[in-house]
Amino acid sequence: MDNEVWELDESDLLNALMENIADSIYFKDRRCRLVRVSRKMVLDLGYADSAEIVGKTDLELFGEKFGQKTMIDDLQVMKTCQPIIGLVESRILPDGKTNWTSTTKLPIRDKSGAVIGLLGITREINELKRAEQDLFYLATHDLLTSLPNRYLFFDRMGQTILSARRNQTVFAVLYIDLDDFKKINDCYGHDIGDLVLKQVAERLTVNVRVSDTVARMGGDEFTIILNGIKKRQDAMLVAQKIRAKLEIGFDFFPNQVKVTASIGISLYPTHGTDAALLLKAADHAMYQAKKKNNACRFFTTPKLPK
């Protein structure tokens, strides 16, 4: 019995593969019509039997936008005989969720070498994509407040500079530092301090536009990019509004925590045309404001200190 060799027909092997594999496998003819599909693909598309799919094109199954794209890829593979390996694609499902897949497409030849169709293998990579997105979020956001961090702030600043240069517009950078924040940690503990930082982040966010960027640079320091301001005074009005909102304080029963902030402001292109210089100017203006505490100041020093 141990030496017994089973004689298996190739069609039996293919059937076993198509019925049990966890990937969507399909064969198409030269007109991009499905000739055979795996059970996984049938179930994913919401059909009961492969007979309901065979003969259809992606245009019929997935609609104009996605179907047209896949058909172009299919025809290119069959025309050039060059495979597509690991093509990452996304499609919105009927329930509104995004389905991420990795697809490989290979030309199929007959005995004479002529291309008669293609073989496609599609694997869902939703978990991998979610992990990738989670890692990206962790790399670009502050964990405590969920605001953009320094890295994402400079990325947004670069985009804002390009847009302002192209459209010849003005924007402002606000550098915000909470006054004597160490006393809050010392008096109420770091747990309350963290709650204050989270509440500050929320108040900053709700008091600017969606098109603006609020970021946490670290500690008790925050920055805001105010896009497309019309005049210099607009930036000062926003800064004063924010300062007033923070000055209201926070209730953490049984404690009423008082908060004030010093805010420095720089303007593009008046105070700089690159991200580092604009941030440095706003930071310097903030330290000038901090001499009085709970104040707002524009950058005015002609030369930055070395």
HELIX and SHEET records of a PDB file:
HELIX    1   1 GLU A   10  ASN A   20  1                                  11    
HELIX    2   2 ARG A   39  ASP A   44  1                                   6    
HELIX    3   3 SER A   50  GLU A   52  5                                   3    
HELIX    4   4 ASP A   58  PHE A   62  1                                   5    
HELIX    5   5 GLU A   64  THR A   80  1                                  17    
HELIX    6   6 ASN A  126  THR A  140  1                                  15    
HELIX    7   7 ARG A  150  ASN A  167  1                                  18    
HELIX    8   8 PHE A  181  TYR A  188  1                                   8    
HELIX    9   9 HIS A  190  VAL A  206  1                                  17    
HELIX   10  10 ARG A  232  GLU A  247  1                                  16    
HELIX   11  11 ALA A  275  ALA A  289  1                                  15    
SHEET    1   A 5 LEU A  34  VAL A  37  0                                        
SHEET    2   A 5 SER A  24  ASP A  29 -1                                        
SHEET    3   A 5 VAL A 115  GLU A 124 -1                                        
SHEET    4   A 5 THR A  98  ARG A 109 -1                                        
SHEET    5   A 5 ILE A  84  ILE A  92 -1                                        
SHEET    1   B 5 THR A 213  GLY A 218  0                                        
SHEET    2   B 5 GLU A 221  ILE A 229 -1                                        
SHEET    3   B 5 VAL A 170  LEU A 178 -1                                        
SHEET    4   B 5 ALA A 261  TYR A 268 -1                                        
SHEET    5   B 5 CYS A 296  PHE A 298  1                                        
SHEET    1   C 2 PHE A 250  PHE A 252  0                                        
SHEET    2   C 2 ASN A 255  VAL A 257 -1                                        
END                                                                             
